[in-house]
Amino acid sequence: MTHAELNEAAHDKVFAKLTQLNRELRNILRDIETDTTCGLDADQMQVLYTSTYRQADIYNYIAKLIETNK
């Protein structure tokens, strides 16, 4: 695999993960707003949201590294 191919594959993988994480964040917020938290209390939902948001931050950082490595 060439450097360009590897960079493109990494880019695709990271942006797919970011899409998934953003969808999860929207779903968590929707669940909080509609009170459909599947038995989780408010603190647990906050932890879930915070950890998912943190993951998205990490993947955004990785995406920036990939973009600057072209």
N, CA, C and O atoms as a Maestro MAE file, in Angstrom:
{
 s_m_m2io_version
 :::
 2.0.0
}

f_m_ct {
 s_m_title
 :::
 protein
 m_atom[280] {
  # First column is atom index #
  i_m_mmod_type
  r_m_x_coord
  r_m_y_coord
  r_m_z_coord
  i_m_residue_number
  s_m_chain_name
  s_m_pdb_residue_name
  s_m_pdb_atom_name
  i_m_atomic_number
  :::
  1 25 0.844 -1.169 0.000 1 A "MET " " N  " 7
  2 3 0.000 0.000 0.000 1 A "MET " " CA " 6
  3 2 0.896 1.241 0.000 1 A "MET " " C  " 6
  4 15 1.814 1.358 0.812 1 A "MET " " O  " 8
  5 25 0.619 2.153 -0.911 2 A "THR " " N  " 7
  6 3 1.410 3.376 -0.967 2 A "THR " " CA " 6
  7 2 1.017 4.309 0.183 2 A "THR " " C  " 6
  8 15 0.004 4.110 0.852 2 A "THR " " O  " 8
  9 25 1.841 5.319 0.388 3 A "HIS " " N  " 7
  10 3 1.550 6.297 1.440 3 A "HIS " " CA " 6
  11 2 0.216 6.994 1.170 3 A "HIS " " C  " 6
  12 15 -0.578 7.203 2.088 3 A "HIS " " O  " 8
  13 25 -0.025 7.350 -0.085 4 A "ALA " " N  " 7
  14 3 -1.273 8.038 -0.442 4 A "ALA " " CA " 6
  15 2 -2.476 7.132 -0.205 4 A "ALA " " C  " 6
  16 15 -3.504 7.590 0.292 4 A "ALA " " O  " 8
  17 25 -2.361 5.862 -0.551 5 A "GLU " " N  " 7
  18 3 -3.463 4.918 -0.326 5 A "GLU " " CA " 6
  19 2 -3.718 4.721 1.166 5 A "GLU " " C  " 6
  20 15 -4.865 4.680 1.613 5 A "GLU " " O  " 8
  21 25 -2.640 4.603 1.923 6 A "LEU " " N  " 7
  22 3 -2.771 4.440 3.362 6 A "LEU " " CA " 6
  23 2 -3.409 5.685 3.993 6 A "LEU " " C  " 6
  24 15 -4.266 5.575 4.870 6 A "LEU " " O  " 8
  25 25 -2.987 6.848 3.544 7 A "ASN " " N  " 7
  26 3 -3.546 8.100 4.049 7 A "ASN " " CA " 6
  27 2 -5.037 8.197 3.717 7 A "ASN " " C  " 6
  28 15 -5.829 8.621 4.558 7 A "ASN " " O  " 8
  29 25 -5.421 7.812 2.513 8 A "GLU " " N  " 7
  30 3 -6.828 7.865 2.127 8 A "GLU " " CA " 6
  31 2 -7.667 6.868 2.926 8 A "GLU " " C  " 6
  32 15 -8.786 7.181 3.333 8 A "GLU " " O  " 8
  33 25 -7.130 5.671 3.148 9 A "ALA " " N  " 7
  34 3 -7.854 4.668 3.940 9 A "ALA " " CA " 6
  35 2 -8.027 5.140 5.382 9 A "ALA " " C  " 6
  36 15 -9.090 4.958 5.975 9 A "ALA " " O  " 8
  37 25 -6.988 5.740 5.940 10 A "ALA " " N  " 7
  38 3 -7.074 6.260 7.306 10 A "ALA " " CA " 6
  39 2 -8.101 7.396 7.363 10 A "ALA " " C  " 6
  40 15 -8.898 7.469 8.298 10 A "ALA " " O  " 8
  41 25 -8.077 8.261 6.382 11 A "HIS " " N  " 7
  42 3 -9.042 9.367 6.294 11 A "HIS " " CA " 6
  43 2 -10.468 8.831 6.268 11 A "HIS " " C  " 6
  44 15 -11.325 9.297 7.019 11 A "HIS " " O  " 8
  45 25 -10.720 7.858 5.410 12 A "ASP " " N  " 7
  46 3 -12.058 7.282 5.282 12 A "ASP " " CA " 6
  47 2 -12.515 6.647 6.596 12 A "ASP " " C  " 6
  48 15 -13.660 6.817 7.015 12 A "ASP " " O  " 8
  49 25 -11.610 5.919 7.234 13 A "LYS " " N  " 7
  50 3 -11.957 5.240 8.484 13 A "LYS " " CA " 6
  51 2 -12.280 6.244 9.596 13 A "LYS " " C  " 6
  52 15 -13.253 6.072 10.330 13 A "LYS " " O  " 8
  53 25 -11.465 7.281 9.715 14 A "VAL " " N  " 7
  54 3 -11.683 8.276 10.760 14 A "VAL " " CA " 6
  55 2 -12.989 9.035 10.525 14 A "VAL " " C  " 6
  56 15 -13.751 9.264 11.464 14 A "VAL " " O  " 8
  57 25 -13.247 9.422 9.292 15 A "PHE " " N  " 7
  58 3 -14.461 10.179 9.041 15 A "PHE " " CA " 6
  59 2 -15.714 9.314 9.162 15 A "PHE " " C  " 6
  60 15 -16.781 9.824 9.506 15 A "PHE " " O  " 8
  61 25 -15.601 8.029 8.889 16 A "ALA " " N  " 7
  62 3 -16.727 7.123 9.145 16 A "ALA " " CA " 6
  63 2 -17.002 7.040 10.646 16 A "ALA " " C  " 6
  64 15 -18.157 7.062 11.073 16 A "ALA " " O  " 8
  65 25 -15.941 6.944 11.440 17 A "LYS " " N  " 7
  66 3 -16.101 6.900 12.900 17 A "LYS " " CA " 6
  67 2 -16.675 8.208 13.422 17 A "LYS " " C  " 6
  68 15 -17.517 8.190 14.319 17 A "LYS " " O  " 8
  69 25 -16.238 9.344 12.881 18 A "LEU " " N  " 7
  70 3 -16.780 10.627 13.303 18 A "LEU " " CA " 6
  71 2 -18.263 10.737 12.977 18 A "LEU " " C  " 6
  72 15 -19.036 11.284 13.764 18 A "LEU " " O  " 8
  73 25 -18.659 10.226 11.831 19 A "THR " " N  " 7
  74 3 -20.078 10.220 11.468 19 A "THR " " CA " 6
  75 2 -20.875 9.405 12.468 19 A "THR " " C  " 6
  76 15 -21.948 9.822 12.903 19 A "THR " " O  " 8
  77 25 -20.350 8.245 12.831 20 A "GLN " " N  " 7
  78 3 -21.026 7.388 13.808 20 A "GLN " " CA " 6
  79 2 -21.121 8.074 15.172 20 A "GLN " " C  " 6
  80 15 -22.176 8.048 15.806 20 A "GLN " " O  " 8
  81 25 -20.039 8.677 15.618 21 A "LEU " " N  " 7
  82 3 -20.038 9.342 16.926 21 A "LEU " " CA " 6
  83 2 -20.990 10.536 16.952 21 A "LEU " " C  " 6
  84 15 -21.682 10.755 17.947 21 A "LEU " " O  " 8
  85 25 -21.029 11.304 15.875 22 A "ASN " " N  " 7
  86 3 -21.958 12.439 15.816 22 A "ASN " " CA " 6
  87 2 -23.403 11.960 15.848 22 A "ASN " " C  " 6
  88 15 -24.256 12.598 16.465 22 A "ASN " " O  " 8
  89 25 -23.681 10.853 15.194 23 A "ARG " " N  " 7
  90 3 -25.028 10.276 15.239 23 A "ARG " " CA " 6
  91 2 -25.355 9.816 16.665 23 A "ARG " " C  " 6
  92 15 -26.469 10.023 17.147 23 A "ARG " " O  " 8
  93 25 -24.392 9.198 17.327 24 A "GLU " " N  " 7
  94 3 -24.600 8.765 18.710 24 A "GLU " " CA " 6
  95 2 -24.870 9.958 19.630 24 A "GLU " " C  " 6
  96 15 -25.747 9.892 20.492 24 A "GLU " " O  " 8
  97 25 -24.123 11.040 19.448 25 A "LEU " " N  " 7
  98 3 -24.335 12.235 20.269 25 A "LEU " " CA " 6
  99 2 -25.743 12.793 20.073 25 A "LEU " " C  " 6
  100 15 -26.413 13.156 21.039 25 A "LEU " " O  " 8
  101 25 -26.186 12.858 18.817 26 A "ARG " " N  " 7
  102 3 -27.553 13.340 18.550 26 A "ARG " " CA " 6
  103 2 -28.585 12.423 19.189 26 A "ARG " " C  " 6
  104 15 -29.574 12.897 19.748 26 A "ARG " " O  " 8
  105 25 -28.363 11.112 19.110 27 A "ASN " " N  " 7
  106 3 -29.301 10.160 19.708 27 A "ASN " " CA " 6
  107 2 -29.343 10.283 21.232 27 A "ASN " " C  " 6
  108 15 -30.413 10.210 21.835 27 A "ASN " " O  " 8
  109 25 -28.192 10.467 21.841 28 A "ILE " " N  " 7
  110 3 -28.152 10.621 23.300 28 A "ILE " " CA " 6
  111 2 -28.914 11.875 23.711 28 A "ILE " " C  " 6
  112 15 -29.710 11.841 24.649 28 A "ILE " " O  " 8
  113 25 -28.671 12.986 23.007 29 A "LEU " " N  " 7
  114 3 -29.385 14.219 23.330 29 A "LEU " " CA " 6
  115 2 -30.891 14.054 23.136 29 A "LEU " " C  " 6
  116 15 -31.683 14.528 23.949 29 A "LEU " " O  " 8
  117 25 -31.276 13.386 22.064 30 A "ARG " " N  " 7
  118 3 -32.699 13.143 21.823 30 A "ARG " " CA " 6
  119 2 -33.296 12.305 22.943 30 A "ARG " " C  " 6
  120 15 -34.394 12.590 23.420 30 A "ARG " " O  " 8
  121 25 -32.568 11.263 23.365 31 A "ASP " " N  " 7
  122 3 -33.056 10.405 24.455 31 A "ASP " " CA " 6
  123 2 -33.209 11.189 25.755 31 A "ASP " " C  " 6
  124 15 -34.160 10.971 26.505 31 A "ASP " " O  " 8
  125 25 -32.276 12.099 26.021 32 A "ILE " " N  " 7
  126 3 -32.371 12.921 27.227 32 A "ILE " " CA " 6
  127 2 -33.583 13.844 27.139 32 A "ILE " " C  " 6
  128 15 -34.342 13.980 28.099 32 A "ILE " " O  " 8
  129 25 -33.756 14.473 25.981 33 A "GLU " " N  " 7
  130 3 -34.865 15.417 25.811 33 A "GLU " " CA " 6
  131 2 -36.224 14.730 25.884 33 A "GLU " " C  " 6
  132 15 -37.178 15.301 26.411 33 A "GLU " " O  " 8
  133 25 -36.319 13.511 25.362 34 A "THR " " N  " 7
  134 3 -37.609 12.805 25.342 34 A "THR " " CA " 6
  135 2 -37.775 11.857 26.517 34 A "THR " " C  " 6
  136 15 -38.782 11.158 26.626 34 A "THR " " O  " 8
  137 25 -36.774 11.836 27.399 35 A "ASP " " N  " 7
  138 3 -36.802 10.979 28.591 35 A "ASP " " CA " 6
  139 2 -36.986 9.507 28.234 35 A "ASP " " C  " 6
  140 15 -37.747 8.791 28.885 35 A "ASP " " O  " 8
  141 25 -36.287 9.069 27.204 36 A "THR " " N  " 7
  142 3 -36.277 7.648 26.831 36 A "THR " " CA " 6
  143 2 -34.866 7.122 27.019 36 A "THR " " C  " 6
  144 15 -34.167 6.814 26.054 36 A "THR " " O  " 8
  145 25 -34.465 7.024 28.259 37 A "THR " " N  " 7
  146 3 -33.077 6.695 28.587 37 A "THR " " CA " 6
  147 2 -32.858 5.227 28.931 37 A "THR " " C  " 6
  148 15 -31.800 4.860 29.441 37 A "THR " " O  " 8
  149 25 -33.833 4.404 28.659 38 A "CYS " " N  " 7
  150 3 -33.695 2.949 28.843 38 A "CYS " " CA " 6
  151 2 -33.231 2.575 30.256 38 A "CYS " " C  " 6
  152 15 -32.399 1.685 30.426 38 A "CYS " " O  " 8
  153 25 -33.765 3.248 31.243 39 A "GLY " " N  " 7
  154 3 -33.459 2.907 32.625 39 A "GLY " " CA " 6
  155 2 -32.225 3.573 33.186 39 A "GLY " " C  " 6
  156 15 -31.893 3.357 34.352 39 A "GLY " " O  " 8
  157 25 -31.532 4.379 32.395 40 A "LEU " " N  " 7
  158 3 -30.355 5.083 32.900 40 A "LEU " " CA " 6
  159 2 -30.798 6.378 33.560 40 A "LEU " " C  " 6
  160 15 -31.720 7.046 33.092 40 A "LEU " " O  " 8
  161 25 -30.130 6.723 34.652 41 A "ASP " " N  " 7
  162 3 -30.483 7.986 35.307 41 A "ASP " " CA " 6
  163 2 -29.732 9.143 34.632 41 A "ASP " " C  " 6
  164 15 -28.919 8.930 33.733 41 A "ASP " " O  " 8
  165 25 -30.018 10.356 35.076 42 A "ALA " " N  " 7
  166 3 -29.449 11.552 34.453 42 A "ALA " " CA " 6
  167 2 -27.920 11.569 34.531 42 A "ALA " " C  " 6
  168 15 -27.254 11.972 33.578 42 A "ALA " " O  " 8
  169 25 -27.367 11.132 35.660 43 A "ASP " " N  " 7
  170 3 -25.905 11.107 35.797 43 A "ASP " " CA " 6
  171 2 -25.268 10.128 34.811 43 A "ASP " " C  " 6
  172 15 -24.241 10.430 34.204 43 A "ASP " " O  " 8
  173 25 -25.869 8.979 34.659 44 A "GLN " " N  " 7
  174 3 -25.347 7.986 33.719 44 A "GLN " " CA " 6
  175 2 -25.433 8.492 32.283 44 A "GLN " " C  " 6
  176 15 -24.521 8.264 31.489 44 A "GLN " " O  " 8
  177 25 -26.518 9.174 31.948 45 A "MET " " N  " 7
  178 3 -26.653 9.732 30.603 45 A "MET " " CA " 6
  179 2 -25.613 10.826 30.374 45 A "MET " " C  " 6
  180 15 -25.091 10.964 29.268 45 A "MET " " O  " 8
  181 25 -25.312 11.596 31.401 46 A "GLN " " N  " 7
  182 3 -24.289 12.631 31.275 46 A "GLN " " CA " 6
  183 2 -22.917 12.008 31.038 46 A "GLN " " C  " 6
  184 15 -22.142 12.500 30.218 46 A "GLN " " O  " 8
  185 25 -22.621 10.934 31.751 47 A "VAL " " N  " 7
  186 3 -21.350 10.233 31.552 47 A "VAL " " CA " 6
  187 2 -21.285 9.666 30.133 47 A "VAL " " C  " 6
  188 15 -20.249 9.757 29.474 47 A "VAL " " O  " 8
  189 25 -22.367 9.094 29.673 48 A "LEU " " N  " 7
  190 3 -22.426 8.551 28.319 48 A "LEU " " CA " 6
  191 2 -22.181 9.645 27.285 48 A "LEU " " C  " 6
  192 15 -21.401 9.463 26.351 48 A "LEU " " O  " 8
  193 25 -22.854 10.784 27.457 49 A "TYR " " N  " 7
  194 3 -22.685 11.893 26.527 49 A "TYR " " CA " 6
  195 2 -21.250 12.422 26.573 49 A "TYR " " C  " 6
  196 15 -20.632 12.639 25.531 49 A "TYR " " O  " 8
  197 25 -20.726 12.626 27.770 50 A "THR " " N  " 7
  198 3 -19.374 13.175 27.930 50 A "THR " " CA " 6
  199 2 -18.317 12.261 27.322 50 A "THR " " C  " 6
  200 15 -17.403 12.731 26.645 50 A "THR " " O  " 8
  201 25 -18.436 10.974 27.560 51 A "SER " " N  " 7
  202 3 -17.433 10.045 27.021 51 A "SER " " CA " 6
  203 2 -17.524 9.956 25.494 51 A "SER " " C  " 6
  204 15 -16.501 9.840 24.819 51 A "SER " " O  " 8
  205 25 -18.724 10.009 24.957 52 A "THR " " N  " 7
  206 3 -18.888 9.984 23.502 52 A "THR " " CA " 6
  207 2 -18.343 11.269 22.886 52 A "THR " " C  " 6
  208 15 -17.702 11.238 21.836 52 A "THR " " O  " 8
  209 25 -18.601 12.398 23.545 53 A "TYR " " N  " 7
  210 3 -18.088 13.683 23.081 53 A "TYR " " CA " 6
  211 2 -16.557 13.685 23.101 53 A "TYR " " C  " 6
  212 15 -15.917 14.204 22.186 53 A "TYR " " O  " 8
  213 25 -15.990 13.110 24.136 54 A "ARG " " N  " 7
  214 3 -14.525 13.030 24.249 54 A "ARG " " CA " 6
  215 2 -13.939 12.177 23.129 54 A "ARG " " C  " 6
  216 15 -12.906 12.517 22.553 54 A "ARG " " O  " 8
  217 25 -14.608 11.070 22.829 55 A "GLN " " N  " 7
  218 3 -14.161 10.238 21.712 55 A "GLN " " CA " 6
  219 2 -14.186 11.019 20.406 55 A "GLN " " C  " 6
  220 15 -13.261 10.920 19.601 55 A "GLN " " O  " 8
  221 25 -15.243 11.795 20.196 56 A "ALA " " N  " 7
  222 3 -15.339 12.599 18.980 56 A "ALA " " CA " 6
  223 2 -14.197 13.611 18.914 56 A "ALA " " C  " 6
  224 15 -13.638 13.835 17.840 56 A "ALA " " O  " 8
  225 25 -13.846 14.221 20.036 57 A "ASP " " N  " 7
  226 3 -12.712 15.146 20.079 57 A "ASP " " CA " 6
  227 2 -11.416 14.450 19.672 57 A "ASP " " C  " 6
  228 15 -10.617 15.002 18.915 57 A "ASP " " O  " 8
  229 25 -11.218 13.258 20.169 58 A "ILE " " N  " 7
  230 3 -10.010 12.494 19.840 58 A "ILE " " CA " 6
  231 2 -9.963 12.184 18.349 58 A "ILE " " C  " 6
  232 15 -8.924 12.346 17.709 58 A "ILE " " O  " 8
  233 25 -11.083 11.741 17.801 59 A "TYR " " N  " 7
  234 3 -11.118 11.423 16.369 59 A "TYR " " CA " 6
  235 2 -10.983 12.679 15.514 59 A "TYR " " C  " 6
  236 15 -10.419 12.615 14.422 59 A "TYR " " O  " 8
  237 25 -11.486 13.815 15.982 60 A "ASN " " N  " 7
  238 3 -11.264 15.073 15.258 60 A "ASN " " CA " 6
  239 2 -9.789 15.426 15.231 60 A "ASN " " C  " 6
  240 15 -9.281 15.918 14.223 60 A "ASN " " O  " 8
  241 25 -9.109 15.179 16.326 61 A "TYR " " N  " 7
  242 3 -7.668 15.433 16.389 61 A "TYR " " CA " 6
  243 2 -6.923 14.513 15.420 61 A "TYR " " C  " 6
  244 15 -6.029 14.952 14.697 61 A "TYR " " O  " 8
  245 25 -7.298 13.244 15.414 62 A "ILE " " N  " 7
  246 3 -6.675 12.294 14.487 62 A "ILE " " CA " 6
  247 2 -6.933 12.715 13.047 62 A "ILE " " C  " 6
  248 15 -6.040 12.621 12.205 62 A "ILE " " O  " 8
  249 25 -8.145 13.179 12.757 63 A "ALA " " N  " 7
  250 3 -8.476 13.631 11.400 63 A "ALA " " CA " 6
  251 2 -7.586 14.801 10.991 63 A "ALA " " C  " 6
  252 15 -7.120 14.860 9.853 63 A "ALA " " O  " 8
  253 25 -7.345 15.740 11.924 64 A "LYS " " N  " 7
  254 3 -6.465 16.868 11.614 64 A "LYS " " CA " 6
  255 2 -5.048 16.399 11.330 64 A "LYS " " C  " 6
  256 15 -4.386 16.915 10.429 64 A "LYS " " O  " 8
  257 25 -4.584 15.423 12.096 65 A "LEU " " N  " 7
  258 3 -3.241 14.886 11.848 65 A "LEU " " CA " 6
  259 2 -3.157 14.236 10.473 65 A "LEU " " C  " 6
  260 15 -2.165 14.403 9.764 65 A "LEU " " O  " 8
  261 25 -4.173 13.512 10.106 66 A "ILE " " N  " 7
  262 3 -4.199 12.853 8.799 66 A "ILE " " CA " 6
  263 2 -4.217 13.905 7.683 66 A "ILE " " C  " 6
  264 15 -3.494 13.787 6.694 66 A "ILE " " O  " 8
  265 25 -5.054 14.934 7.859 67 A "GLU " " N  " 7
  266 3 -5.171 15.974 6.844 67 A "GLU " " CA " 6
  267 2 -3.858 16.731 6.650 67 A "GLU " " C  " 6
  268 15 -3.528 17.113 5.527 67 A "GLU " " O  " 8
  269 25 -3.120 16.945 7.711 68 A "THR " " N  " 7
  270 3 -1.855 17.676 7.584 68 A "THR " " CA " 6
  271 2 -0.711 16.784 7.136 68 A "THR " " C  " 6
  272 15 0.382 17.278 6.857 68 A "THR " " O  " 8
  273 25 -0.938 15.488 7.062 69 A "ASN " " N  " 7
  274 3 0.095 14.525 6.692 69 A "ASN " " CA " 6
  275 2 0.032 14.170 5.201 69 A "ASN " " C  " 6
  276 15 0.766 13.291 4.751 69 A "ASN " " O  " 8
  277 25 -0.806 14.820 4.453 70 A "LYS " " N  " 7
  278 3 -0.947 14.469 3.016 70 A "LYS " " CA " 6
  279 2 0.249 14.816 2.224 70 A "LYS " " C  " 6
  280 15 0.277 14.584 1.015 70 A "LYS " " O  " 8
  :::
 }
 m_bond[279] {
  # First column is bond index #
  i_m_from
  i_m_to
  i_m_order
  :::
  1 1 2 1
  2 2 3 1
  3 3 4 2
  4 3 5 1
  5 5 6 1
  6 6 7 1
  7 7 8 2
  8 7 9 1
  9 9 10 1
  10 10 11 1
  11 11 12 2
  12 11 13 1
  13 13 14 1
  14 14 15 1
  15 15 16 2
  16 15 17 1
  17 17 18 1
  18 18 19 1
  19 19 20 2
  20 19 21 1
  21 21 22 1
  22 22 23 1
  23 23 24 2
  24 23 25 1
  25 25 26 1
  26 26 27 1
  27 27 28 2
  28 27 29 1
  29 29 30 1
  30 30 31 1
  31 31 32 2
  32 31 33 1
  33 33 34 1
  34 34 35 1
  35 35 36 2
  36 35 37 1
  37 37 38 1
  38 38 39 1
  39 39 40 2
  40 39 41 1
  41 41 42 1
  42 42 43 1
  43 43 44 2
  44 43 45 1
  45 45 46 1
  46 46 47 1
  47 47 48 2
  48 47 49 1
  49 49 50 1
  50 50 51 1
  51 51 52 2
  52 51 53 1
  53 53 54 1
  54 54 55 1
  55 55 56 2
  56 55 57 1
  57 57 58 1
  58 58 59 1
  59 59 60 2
  60 59 61 1
  61 61 62 1
  62 62 63 1
  63 63 64 2
  64 63 65 1
  65 65 66 1
  66 66 67 1
  67 67 68 2
  68 67 69 1
  69 69 70 1
  70 70 71 1
  71 71 72 2
  72 71 73 1
  73 73 74 1
  74 74 75 1
  75 75 76 2
  76 75 77 1
  77 77 78 1
  78 78 79 1
  79 79 80 2
  80 79 81 1
  81 81 82 1
  82 82 83 1
  83 83 84 2
  84 83 85 1
  85 85 86 1
  86 86 87 1
  87 87 88 2
  88 87 89 1
  89 89 90 1
  90 90 91 1
  91 91 92 2
  92 91 93 1
  93 93 94 1
  94 94 95 1
  95 95 96 2
  96 95 97 1
  97 97 98 1
  98 98 99 1
  99 99 100 2
  100 99 101 1
  101 101 102 1
  102 102 103 1
  103 103 104 2
  104 103 105 1
  105 105 106 1
  106 106 107 1
  107 107 108 2
  108 107 109 1
  109 109 110 1
  110 110 111 1
  111 111 112 2
  112 111 113 1
  113 113 114 1
  114 114 115 1
  115 115 116 2
  116 115 117 1
  117 117 118 1
  118 118 119 1
  119 119 120 2
  120 119 121 1
  121 121 122 1
  122 122 123 1
  123 123 124 2
  124 123 125 1
  125 125 126 1
  126 126 127 1
  127 127 128 2
  128 127 129 1
  129 129 130 1
  130 130 131 1
  131 131 132 2
  132 131 133 1
  133 133 134 1
  134 134 135 1
  135 135 136 2
  136 135 137 1
  137 137 138 1
  138 138 139 1
  139 139 140 2
  140 139 141 1
  141 141 142 1
  142 142 143 1
  143 143 144 2
  144 143 145 1
  145 145 146 1
  146 146 147 1
  147 147 148 2
  148 147 149 1
  149 149 150 1
  150 150 151 1
  151 151 152 2
  152 151 153 1
  153 153 154 1
  154 154 155 1
  155 155 156 2
  156 155 157 1
  157 157 158 1
  158 158 159 1
  159 159 160 2
  160 159 161 1
  161 161 162 1
  162 162 163 1
  163 163 164 2
  164 163 165 1
  165 165 166 1
  166 166 167 1
  167 167 168 2
  168 167 169 1
  169 169 170 1
  170 170 171 1
  171 171 172 2
  172 171 173 1
  173 173 174 1
  174 174 175 1
  175 175 176 2
  176 175 177 1
  177 177 178 1
  178 178 179 1
  179 179 180 2
  180 179 181 1
  181 181 182 1
  182 182 183 1
  183 183 184 2
  184 183 185 1
  185 185 186 1
  186 186 187 1
  187 187 188 2
  188 187 189 1
  189 189 190 1
  190 190 191 1
  191 191 192 2
  192 191 193 1
  193 193 194 1
  194 194 195 1
  195 195 196 2
  196 195 197 1
  197 197 198 1
  198 198 199 1
  199 199 200 2
  200 199 201 1
  201 201 202 1
  202 202 203 1
  203 203 204 2
  204 203 205 1
  205 205 206 1
  206 206 207 1
  207 207 208 2
  208 207 209 1
  209 209 210 1
  210 210 211 1
  211 211 212 2
  212 211 213 1
  213 213 214 1
  214 214 215 1
  215 215 216 2
  216 215 217 1
  217 217 218 1
  218 218 219 1
  219 219 220 2
  220 219 221 1
  221 221 222 1
  222 222 223 1
  223 223 224 2
  224 223 225 1
  225 225 226 1
  226 226 227 1
  227 227 228 2
  228 227 229 1
  229 229 230 1
  230 230 231 1
  231 231 232 2
  232 231 233 1
  233 233 234 1
  234 234 235 1
  235 235 236 2
  236 235 237 1
  237 237 238 1
  238 238 239 1
  239 239 240 2
  240 239 241 1
  241 241 242 1
  242 242 243 1
  243 243 244 2
  244 243 245 1
  245 245 246 1
  246 246 247 1
  247 247 248 2
  248 247 249 1
  249 249 250 1
  250 250 251 1
  251 251 252 2
  252 251 253 1
  253 253 254 1
  254 254 255 1
  255 255 256 2
  256 255 257 1
  257 257 258 1
  258 258 259 1
  259 259 260 2
  260 259 261 1
  261 261 262 1
  262 262 263 1
  263 263 264 2
  264 263 265 1
  265 265 266 1
  266 266 267 1
  267 267 268 2
  268 267 269 1
  269 269 270 1
  270 270 271 1
  271 271 272 2
  272 271 273 1
  273 273 274 1
  274 274 275 1
  275 275 276 2
  276 275 277 1
  277 277 278 1
  278 278 279 1
  279 279 280 2
  :::
 }
}
